[in-house]
Amino acid sequence: MDPGWAEQLKASFNAPYFAELKEFLVQERSRFTVYPKGKDILRAFELTPFDAVRVVILGQDPYHGPGQAHGLCFSVPEGIALPPSLQNIFKEVARDTGLPMSGTGNLTPWAEQGVLLLNATLTVRAGEAGSHQGHGWERFTDAAIAALSNERKGLVFMLWGKYAQDKQALIDADRHYILKAPHPSPLSAHRGFIGCGHFSAANEILTAQGGLPIDWHI
């Protein structure tokens, strides 16, 4: 993990709930297939150092199908078919920015430019969406969001859907920029996610602060 994140999350790593979470994961892996692989659980924190975060996209929990989850919300590895929500994200990127999107759903290039792709829950049992919610991951990722809110300034938080928007309580709106839209899933994407303009809006905010825009092309 990036040393900056390790410092910010030190209290969480040392808390009793985190020890209980680790024991829960040991038990789960002894009985079930769990996604993502252990080496990828904290991948978002490795690819996007604390001091490099510029944009935050919040998801709920990892994909629960074979080969899909690799530690970045909404992202899938090379060669994996695009899930419906990611298809809609790419549709909005293309509509909003004019950038054509390739066939890969691997969002690592976004993470490497400072886009923290963070799920609230970082593991899931195969085939069972939401199966690891309520076991401590939310406390851990809430601590990460709060650390960004308190220690950084001028970040762009993209909150898609009610679950992500409930995290707004952790974010100081006087220090940061909050963009809200419906979730990109097929059930809600056409109620306002398509047309939200978040990708160009984020770049306008970043460049107005003297920073570089995100290259949203994949």
Rosetta blueprint (number, residue, H / E / L):
1 M L
2 D L
3 P H
4 G H
5 W H
6 A H
7 E H
8 Q H
9 L L
10 K H
11 A H
12 S H
13 F H
14 N L
15 A L
16 P H
17 Y H
18 F H
19 A H
20 E H
21 L H
22 K H
23 E H
24 F H
25 L H
26 V H
27 Q H
28 E H
29 R H
30 S H
31 R H
32 F L
33 T L
34 V E
35 Y E
36 P L
37 K L
38 G H
39 K H
40 D H
41 I L
42 L L
43 R H
44 A H
45 F H
46 E H
47 L H
48 T L
49 P L
50 F H
51 D H
52 A H
53 V L
54 R L
55 V E
56 V E
57 I E
58 L E
59 G E
60 Q L
61 D L
62 P L
63 Y L
64 H L
65 G L
66 P L
67 G L
68 Q L
69 A L
70 H L
71 G L
72 L L
73 C L
74 F L
75 S L
76 V L
77 P L
78 E L
79 G L
80 I L
81 A L
82 L L
83 P L
84 P H
85 S H
86 L H
87 Q H
88 N H
89 I H
90 F H
91 K H
92 E H
93 V H
94 A H
95 R H
96 D H
97 T H
98 G L
99 L L
100 P L
101 M L
102 S L
103 G L
104 T L
105 G L
106 N L
107 L L
108 T H
109 P H
110 W H
111 A H
112 E L
113 Q L
114 G L
115 V E
116 L E
117 L E
118 L E
119 N E
120 A L
121 T L
122 L L
123 T L
124 V E
125 R E
126 A L
127 G L
128 E E
129 A L
130 G L
131 S L
132 H L
133 Q L
134 G L
135 H L
136 G L
137 W H
138 E H
139 R H
140 F H
141 T H
142 D H
143 A H
144 A H
145 I H
146 A H
147 A H
148 L H
149 S H
150 N H
151 E H
152 R L
153 K L
154 G L
155 L L
156 V E
157 F E
158 M E
159 L E
160 W E
161 G H
162 K H
163 Y H
164 A H
165 Q H
166 D H
167 K H
168 Q H
169 A H
170 L H
171 I L
172 D L
173 A L
174 D L
175 R L
176 H L
177 Y E
178 I E
179 L E
180 K E
181 A E
182 P L
183 H L
184 P L
185 S L
186 P L
187 L L
188 S L
189 A H
190 H H
191 R H
192 G L
193 F L
194 I L
195 G L
196 C L
197 G L
198 H H
199 F H
200 S H
201 A H
202 A H
203 N H
204 E H
205 I H
206 L H
207 T H
208 A H
209 Q L
210 G L
211 G L
212 L L
213 P L
214 I L
215 D L
216 W L
217 H L
218 I L
